[in-house]
Amino acid sequence: MKYQIIGLRFHAKELDLIKTLNKPRRGKLTSKKNEKPAKATLSPQSHEYNVKAAFGMFSSKSIVNISEKDIKGVGFKDKQFHLRIINGYVNQRSLNETNILVSCFSDQSFNGKKTYYQKVFIPLTRKANPMFIIETALFTSDLGFRSQMATVALLQEEEISVCFLEEKAHGNWLVVESSNKQTLRRFQEKFHLVQLALGYFMGHFPSDKAYFFLYNRKAKKDISSFCVAALRPSMHGNYMPVQMNPFGISIPSEIAKHYQPLLKPLSIKQFSSFISLLASSADWMSILTLIIEAGEASLVLMPGAYAIALESIVKLIPGNKKKEPLIRNKQEKEFFLKACLKALDEISIGKSEAELDAIAVIRSKIPNLLQQTNREKLSAPFENLGIELNEYDKQALETRNAFLHGRFPDITNLGPQRPLSRVNKDLLYCSLRFYNLINKLILTLIGFKGYFCNHSKLQQAYTGVKLDNEDYYIGVGLND
């Protein structure tokens, strides 16, 4: 197999610096103002860093009495570093001691408005490997190894490389770097797109803590400045759409042998298209965040979240044409609706208050009688993109209203007295059907031509919903 080669990448200096920063340190808490410095310790926490400052005798002029608004003017200094606190808050205070929880700090030379070449290092809470999922690229690390655990996103005139490091001395890391010079804010936006892409395709949204390194030269070898920031917790989903190793999932071996030569990973071009799609709209980024969060949510929240994501995607499909109205003539439409209202007026005569309330509900729905149903609205983009919906897909679309109104669909028709275990299995089944529909739309939009996992089929032994007319993989774009 021919791999894209992204060349030599420098990781050693950055990982050594991170290791040094993550050791407890003793120094002084300083300020731009004239408060007396205080002895302090800097200790890493799971996401943030904790600064504990102490002063032998209480004094109103001591930096120990720093206020929340003055946090940004505070620094931590020892023999090796002079760090600048960018964001943090006082979470504990006594007469002679103050604890500051620091969510972002940098070295003194850091300038977020200046343009640099940049990298970000993210510690991985579990191993991650793009092989069998995304087309990989070869890189050489100055740590002394070569690896194909990398991929690339090509955005117009910019190359964003994504490397996964498995290193005994330093642990597991994600390293994202850009070929272009830019501000930190702009680079952070692109890094977030990569996070979302990995969260969707690999089931792992890498986050927790970010170490940003800034460079003056394109080789990105000598560090000019750095910034450390706490991020939201990582997310680990249970599902991935594309998986080209059929022997890695629970399917009969003869079926795995059949599909093995047919399966292929997402290409670098398709991966790049997906990131470009996210970059085109804040709505897309919000939807993908919801999809990823749904993947690790409880069964009560998962199907509703997927249903909302599906409906939101439908609204963003380019060229999503509306169907012709059932009655095109405006006068005929008005005549029909007035006839319905007149019929209700006639049957309302002599009715009880309870019956009138029921009729009022019917009356409120008459203006919408000739509009598209929710199922028609949801199925329209599939038709426009040439995606065929089978009987199970259509059944799933029918359950959408139930979830959005807080009801649990009864897939096996056992009635309202069905046990909680059956309700949970119905919830999981509907979640996975919505997830399949979402994958059909997204993979079609980015030009994927191949097969993705049918998680509804894979989980049929648990859900008890037999899908005899479906296979373990679903084809997308194969008829083009």
C-alpha positions as CSV (number, residue, x, y, z in Angstrom):
1,M,0.0,0.0,0.0
2,K,1.3,3.5,-0.9
3,Y,1.3,5.9,2.0
4,Q,1.4,9.7,2.0
5,I,4.7,10.8,3.7
6,I,4.6,13.8,5.9
7,G,8.3,13.6,6.8
8,L,10.2,14.4,10.0
9,R,8.3,15.7,13.0
10,F,9.9,17.1,16.2
11,H,8.4,15.9,19.5
12,A,11.3,15.4,21.9
13,K,11.8,19.0,23.2
14,E,8.1,19.5,23.7
15,L,7.6,16.3,25.6
16,D,10.5,17.0,27.8
17,L,9.2,20.4,28.6
18,I,5.7,19.0,29.4
19,K,7.3,16.4,31.7
20,T,9.1,19.2,33.5
21,L,6.0,21.4,33.8
22,N,4.1,18.4,35.3
23,K,6.4,18.1,38.3
24,P,5.5,20.0,41.5
25,R,7.5,23.1,41.6
26,R,8.5,25.6,44.3
27,G,8.9,29.3,43.6
28,K,7.3,32.6,44.1
29,L,4.0,34.2,43.2
30,T,4.7,37.5,41.6
31,S,2.6,40.4,40.4
32,K,2.9,43.4,38.0
33,K,1.8,45.5,41.0
34,N,4.0,46.2,44.0
35,E,2.6,43.5,46.3
36,K,5.2,41.6,48.2
37,P,5.9,38.2,46.5
38,A,4.8,35.1,48.3
39,K,6.3,31.7,48.5
40,A,4.3,29.4,46.3
41,T,4.0,25.9,44.9
42,L,2.8,24.9,41.4
43,S,1.2,21.4,41.2
44,P,-0.5,19.7,38.2
45,Q,-4.1,18.5,38.6
46,S,-6.2,16.3,36.3
47,H,-7.1,19.3,34.0
48,E,-5.9,22.5,35.7
49,Y,-2.8,23.4,37.8
50,N,-3.0,24.4,41.5
51,V,-1.0,27.3,42.9
52,K,-0.7,27.5,46.6
53,A,0.8,30.8,47.9
54,A,1.7,31.3,51.6
55,F,2.8,34.4,53.6
56,G,4.3,34.1,57.1
57,M,2.4,37.0,58.6
58,F,-0.9,38.5,57.3
59,S,-0.4,41.8,55.4
60,S,-2.9,43.7,53.3
61,K,0.0,44.5,50.9
62,S,0.7,40.8,50.3
63,I,-0.1,39.2,46.9
64,V,-1.8,36.5,49.0
65,N,-4.8,38.8,49.1
66,I,-5.1,39.0,45.4
67,S,-8.6,39.6,44.0
68,E,-10.3,37.7,41.2
69,K,-9.9,40.6,38.7
70,D,-6.1,40.7,39.3
71,I,-5.4,37.0,38.5
72,K,-4.2,37.9,35.0
73,G,-1.5,40.1,36.4
74,V,0.0,37.2,38.5
75,G,2.9,35.1,37.6
76,F,4.8,32.1,39.0
77,K,8.6,32.2,39.1
78,D,11.2,29.7,40.0
79,K,14.8,29.0,38.9
80,Q,13.8,27.6,35.5
81,F,10.5,29.3,34.5
82,H,8.7,32.6,34.8
83,L,5.1,31.7,34.0
84,R,2.2,34.1,33.4
85,I,-1.2,33.1,34.6
86,I,-3.8,33.9,31.9
87,N,-7.0,32.4,33.4
88,G,-7.7,31.1,36.9
89,Y,-9.7,31.7,40.1
90,V,-9.2,31.8,43.8
91,N,-10.8,28.6,45.1
92,Q,-9.6,28.8,48.7
93,R,-8.3,31.5,51.0
94,S,-7.2,31.8,54.6
95,L,-5.4,34.5,56.6
96,N,-2.0,33.6,55.3
97,E,-2.6,31.3,52.4
98,T,-4.3,31.4,49.0
99,N,-5.1,28.6,46.5
100,I,-5.5,29.6,42.8
101,L,-6.8,27.0,40.4
102,V,-5.1,27.9,37.1
103,S,-6.8,26.9,33.8
104,C,-4.4,28.6,31.5
105,F,-0.8,29.9,31.7
106,S,2.1,30.7,29.4
107,D,5.7,31.8,29.4
108,Q,6.4,35.5,29.6
109,S,7.1,35.8,25.9
110,F,3.7,34.5,24.8
111,N,1.7,36.8,22.5
112,G,-1.7,35.3,21.4
113,K,-2.2,38.0,18.8
114,K,1.1,37.4,16.9
115,T,1.3,34.8,14.1
116,Y,3.4,31.7,14.6
117,Y,3.8,28.2,13.3
118,Q,2.1,26.0,15.9
119,K,1.6,22.5,17.3
120,V,-0.6,21.2,20.1
121,F,0.0,18.1,22.3
122,I,-2.9,16.4,23.9
123,P,-2.4,13.6,26.4
124,L,-4.5,10.5,25.5
125,T,-6.4,8.7,28.2
126,R,-6.4,5.6,26.0
127,K,-4.6,4.4,23.0
128,A,-5.9,5.7,19.6
129,N,-5.0,4.5,16.2
130,P,-6.4,5.8,12.9
131,M,-5.6,2.6,11.0
132,F,-8.6,0.7,9.6
133,I,-10.6,4.0,10.0
134,I,-8.8,6.8,8.1
135,E,-6.2,6.7,5.4
136,T,-2.8,6.9,7.2
137,A,0.4,8.8,6.5
138,L,4.0,8.0,7.4
139,F,6.1,10.2,9.7
140,T,9.5,10.1,11.3
141,S,9.8,11.4,14.9
142,D,12.9,12.8,16.5
143,L,12.1,10.4,19.4
144,G,13.8,7.8,17.2
145,F,11.0,5.9,15.4
146,R,8.9,5.8,12.2
147,S,5.2,5.3,12.3
148,Q,2.1,5.3,10.0
149,M,-0.2,6.2,12.9
150,A,-0.9,9.6,11.4
151,T,-3.2,11.2,8.9
152,V,-3.5,14.6,7.2
153,A,-6.3,17.1,6.5
154,L,-5.8,19.4,3.5
155,L,-7.7,22.7,3.8
156,Q,-7.2,24.9,0.8
157,E,-3.5,25.9,1.0
158,E,-2.9,24.5,4.4
159,E,-1.8,21.0,5.6
160,I,-2.9,19.9,9.1
161,S,-1.0,16.8,10.2
162,V,-2.4,14.6,12.9
163,C,0.1,12.2,14.6
164,F,-0.5,9.6,17.3
165,L,2.4,8.9,19.6
166,E,2.9,5.7,21.6
167,E,6.0,6.3,23.6
168,K,7.1,4.3,26.7
169,A,8.9,7.2,28.3
170,H,6.2,9.8,27.7
171,G,2.9,7.9,27.2
172,N,0.3,8.3,24.5
173,W,-0.2,11.7,22.8
174,L,-2.1,13.3,20.0
175,V,0.0,15.9,18.1
176,V,-1.7,18.3,15.7
177,E,0.3,20.9,13.7
178,S,-0.3,23.2,10.8
179,S,1.9,24.1,7.9
180,N,0.7,27.8,8.0
181,K,1.6,30.7,10.2
182,Q,-1.4,32.0,12.1
183,T,-2.6,33.4,15.4
184,L,-3.2,31.0,18.3
185,R,-7.0,31.6,18.2
186,R,-7.1,30.6,14.5
187,F,-5.0,27.5,15.1
188,Q,-7.3,26.6,18.1
189,E,-10.3,26.7,15.8
190,K,-8.8,24.3,13.4
191,F,-7.6,22.0,16.2
192,H,-11.2,21.9,17.4
193,L,-12.3,20.7,14.0
194,V,-9.8,17.9,14.2
195,Q,-11.1,17.0,17.7
196,L,-14.7,16.7,16.3
197,A,-13.5,14.7,13.3
198,L,-11.6,12.2,15.5
199,G,-14.5,12.1,18.0
200,Y,-17.0,11.1,15.2
201,F,-14.9,8.7,13.2
202,M,-12.7,7.1,15.9
203,G,-15.2,7.3,18.9
204,H,-12.6,9.3,20.9
205,F,-12.8,13.1,21.3
206,P,-9.3,13.9,22.7
207,S,-9.3,16.8,25.2
208,D,-8.6,17.3,28.9
209,K,-5.5,19.4,28.6
210,A,-3.7,21.1,25.7
211,Y,0.0,22.2,25.4
212,F,0.3,24.7,22.6
213,F,3.8,25.4,21.2
214,L,4.7,28.3,19.0
215,Y,7.6,28.6,16.6
216,N,9.1,31.3,14.4
217,R,10.4,28.8,11.7
218,K,8.3,26.4,9.6
219,A,10.3,23.4,10.6
220,K,8.9,23.8,14.1
221,K,12.0,22.5,15.8
222,D,13.0,25.3,18.3
223,I,10.2,26.4,20.7
224,S,9.7,30.2,20.7
225,S,6.8,30.2,23.3
226,F,4.2,28.0,24.8
227,C,0.8,28.1,26.4
228,V,-1.0,25.4,28.6
229,A,-4.8,25.3,28.7
230,A,-7.4,23.1,30.5
231,L,-10.1,21.8,28.2
232,R,-13.4,20.0,28.6
233,P,-13.1,16.3,29.5
234,S,-12.4,13.8,26.8
235,M,-15.3,11.9,25.3
236,H,-15.3,8.2,24.5
237,G,-18.1,6.9,22.4
238,N,-19.1,3.3,21.8
239,Y,-19.7,3.6,18.1
240,M,-17.7,4.4,14.9
241,P,-19.2,4.5,11.4
242,V,-16.2,3.3,9.3
243,Q,-14.2,0.2,10.3
244,M,-12.3,-1.7,7.6
245,N,-11.3,-4.7,9.8
246,P,-14.4,-7.0,9.8
247,F,-12.6,-9.4,12.1
248,G,-12.5,-6.7,14.8
249,I,-16.3,-6.8,15.3
250,S,-18.6,-9.6,16.3
251,I,-19.9,-11.0,13.0
252,P,-19.7,-14.6,11.6
253,S,-16.3,-15.4,10.1
254,E,-17.7,-16.2,6.7
255,I,-19.3,-12.8,6.4
256,A,-16.1,-11.1,7.6
257,K,-14.2,-12.9,4.9
258,H,-16.7,-11.8,2.3
259,Y,-16.4,-8.1,3.3
260,Q,-12.7,-7.9,4.0
261,P,-11.7,-7.1,0.4
262,L,-14.6,-4.7,0.0
263,L,-14.0,-2.5,3.0
264,K,-11.8,0.6,2.8
265,P,-11.0,3.5,5.2
266,L,-12.0,7.1,4.8
267,S,-9.5,8.7,2.4
268,I,-7.5,11.7,3.2
269,K,-9.6,13.6,0.7
270,Q,-12.8,12.6,2.4
271,F,-11.4,13.3,5.8
272,S,-10.4,16.8,4.6
273,S,-13.9,17.2,3.1
274,F,-15.4,16.4,6.4
275,I,-13.3,19.0,8.3
276,S,-14.1,21.6,5.6
277,L,-17.8,20.7,6.1
278,L,-17.5,21.4,9.8
279,A,-15.6,24.7,9.1
280,S,-18.4,25.9,6.8
281,S,-20.9,26.4,9.7
282,A,-21.1,26.7,13.4
283,D,-24.3,24.6,13.2
284,W,-22.3,21.7,11.9
285,M,-19.8,21.9,14.8
286,S,-22.7,22.0,17.3
287,I,-24.4,19.0,15.6
288,L,-21.2,16.9,15.7
289,T,-20.6,17.8,19.3
290,L,-24.2,16.6,20.1
291,I,-23.6,13.3,18.1
292,I,-20.3,12.6,20.0
293,E,-21.9,13.4,23.4
294,A,-24.9,11.2,22.5
295,G,-22.5,8.3,21.9
296,E,-21.6,8.2,25.6
297,A,-24.9,9.3,27.0
298,S,-27.5,7.3,28.9
299,L,-30.2,5.4,27.0
300,V,-32.7,8.0,28.2
301,L,-30.8,10.8,26.4
302,M,-29.1,9.0,23.5
303,P,-32.1,8.5,21.1
304,G,-33.5,12.0,21.6
305,A,-30.0,13.5,21.0
306,Y,-29.5,11.5,17.8
307,A,-33.1,12.5,16.7
308,I,-32.3,16.2,17.2
309,A,-29.0,15.8,15.4
310,L,-30.7,14.1,12.4
311,E,-33.3,16.8,12.1
312,S,-30.7,19.5,12.4
313,I,-28.6,17.9,9.6
314,V,-31.7,17.7,7.4
315,K,-32.0,21.5,7.5
316,L,-28.4,22.0,6.4
317,I,-28.5,19.7,3.4
318,P,-27.7,21.8,0.3
319,G,-30.5,21.9,-2.3
320,N,-33.0,20.3,0.0
321,K,-36.1,20.7,-2.1
322,K,-39.6,20.9,-0.6
323,K,-42.3,18.7,-2.0
324,E,-45.2,20.2,-3.9
325,P,-48.1,21.0,-1.7
326,L,-51.0,18.5,-1.6
327,I,-53.4,21.2,-2.9
328,R,-51.6,23.7,-5.1
329,N,-54.5,26.0,-5.8
330,K,-54.8,28.6,-3.0
331,Q,-58.6,29.0,-3.3
332,E,-59.1,25.3,-3.2
333,K,-56.9,25.1,-0.1
334,E,-58.8,27.8,1.7
335,F,-62.1,26.1,0.7
336,F,-60.9,22.7,2.2
337,L,-59.7,24.2,5.5
338,K,-62.9,26.2,5.9
339,A,-65.0,23.1,5.3
340,C,-63.1,21.3,8.0
341,L,-63.6,24.1,10.5
342,K,-67.3,24.3,9.6
343,A,-67.7,20.5,10.2
344,L,-66.2,20.9,13.6
345,D,-68.6,23.8,14.4
346,E,-71.5,21.6,13.5
347,I,-70.5,18.6,15.6
348,S,-69.7,20.9,18.6
349,I,-73.4,21.7,19.1
350,G,-74.6,20.2,22.4
351,K,-71.3,18.6,23.4
352,S,-70.0,18.4,26.9
353,E,-67.1,20.5,28.1
354,A,-64.7,17.5,27.9
355,E,-65.8,16.8,24.3
356,L,-65.4,20.4,23.4
357,D,-61.8,20.3,24.7
358,A,-61.1,17.3,22.5
359,I,-62.6,19.1,19.5
360,A,-60.4,22.2,20.3
361,V,-57.3,20.0,20.0
362,I,-58.5,18.8,16.5
363,R,-59.3,22.4,15.5
364,S,-55.7,23.5,16.4
365,K,-54.3,20.9,14.0
366,I,-56.4,21.8,10.9
367,P,-54.1,24.7,9.6
368,N,-51.3,22.1,9.3
369,L,-53.4,19.3,7.6
370,L,-51.9,20.1,4.2
371,Q,-48.3,20.5,5.3
372,Q,-45.6,17.8,5.0
373,T,-45.5,15.3,7.8
374,N,-42.4,15.2,9.9
375,R,-41.5,11.9,8.3
376,E,-41.7,13.4,4.8
377,K,-39.5,16.3,5.9
378,L,-36.9,14.0,7.4
379,S,-36.9,11.6,4.4
380,A,-36.7,14.4,1.7
381,P,-32.9,14.9,1.9
382,F,-32.3,11.2,1.6
383,E,-34.4,11.2,-1.6
384,N,-32.5,14.3,-2.9
385,L,-29.1,12.6,-2.3
386,G,-30.2,9.3,-3.8
387,I,-30.1,7.4,-0.5
388,E,-32.6,4.5,-0.3
389,L,-34.5,4.1,2.9
390,N,-35.6,0.6,3.8
391,E,-38.5,-0.5,6.0
392,Y,-36.5,-0.3,9.2
393,D,-35.3,3.3,8.4
394,K,-38.8,4.4,7.8
395,Q,-40.0,2.9,11.0
396,A,-37.2,4.8,12.9
397,L,-38.3,8.1,11.3
398,E,-41.9,7.4,12.6
399,T,-40.5,7.3,16.2
400,R,-38.9,10.7,16.0
401,N,-42.0,12.5,17.4
402,A,-42.2,10.2,20.4
403,F,-38.7,10.9,21.5
404,L,-39.0,14.7,21.1
405,H,-42.2,14.6,23.2
406,G,-40.7,12.4,25.9
407,R,-42.3,9.1,24.9
408,F,-40.6,5.8,24.5
409,P,-41.5,3.9,21.3
410,D,-42.7,0.3,21.6
411,I,-40.8,-1.4,18.9
412,T,-41.9,-4.9,19.6
413,N,-45.6,-3.9,20.3
414,L,-45.6,-5.4,23.8
415,G,-47.8,-2.6,25.1
416,P,-47.3,-0.1,28.0
417,Q,-46.8,-2.8,30.6
418,R,-43.6,-4.1,29.0
419,P,-40.7,-4.4,31.5
420,L,-38.0,-1.8,31.9
421,S,-35.4,-4.1,30.3
422,R,-37.5,-4.1,27.1
423,V,-37.9,-0.3,27.2
424,N,-34.1,0.0,27.4
425,K,-33.6,-2.3,24.4
426,D,-36.1,-0.4,22.4
427,L,-34.3,2.8,23.3
428,L,-30.9,1.4,22.2
429,Y,-32.4,0.0,18.9
430,C,-33.9,3.4,18.0
431,S,-30.6,5.2,18.9
432,L,-28.7,2.9,16.6
433,R,-31.2,3.3,13.7
434,F,-30.9,7.1,14.0
435,Y,-27.1,6.8,14.2
436,N,-27.2,4.8,10.9
437,L,-29.3,7.5,9.2
438,I,-26.9,10.2,10.4
439,N,-24.0,8.2,9.0
440,K,-25.7,7.8,5.6
441,L,-26.2,11.5,5.2
442,I,-22.7,12.6,6.4
443,L,-20.8,10.0,4.5
444,T,-22.7,10.7,1.3
445,L,-22.1,14.5,1.7
446,I,-18.3,14.0,2.0
447,G,-18.2,11.7,-1.0
448,F,-17.5,8.4,0.8
449,K,-18.1,5.4,-1.5
450,G,-17.9,2.2,0.5
451,Y,-19.4,0.4,3.5
452,F,-20.0,1.4,7.1
453,C,-21.0,-0.6,10.2
454,N,-24.6,-1.4,10.7
455,H,-24.7,-1.1,14.5
456,S,-28.4,-2.0,14.6
457,K,-27.6,-5.4,13.1
458,L,-24.5,-5.8,15.3
459,Q,-26.6,-5.3,18.4
460,Q,-29.6,-7.4,17.3
461,A,-28.9,-10.2,19.7
462,Y,-29.1,-7.8,22.6
463,T,-32.0,-5.6,21.4
464,G,-34.1,-8.6,20.3
465,V,-35.1,-6.9,17.1
466,K,-34.2,-9.3,14.3
467,L,-33.1,-7.6,11.1
468,D,-33.3,-10.5,8.6
469,N,-33.4,-8.2,5.6
470,E,-30.2,-6.2,6.6
471,D,-26.5,-7.1,6.5
472,Y,-23.8,-6.1,9.0
473,Y,-22.5,-3.4,6.6
474,I,-24.4,-0.7,4.8
475,G,-23.3,0.6,1.4
476,V,-23.0,4.3,0.6
477,G,-22.4,5.9,-2.9
478,L,-21.8,2.5,-4.5
479,N,-24.4,3.2,-7.3
480,D,-22.8,6.4,-8.5
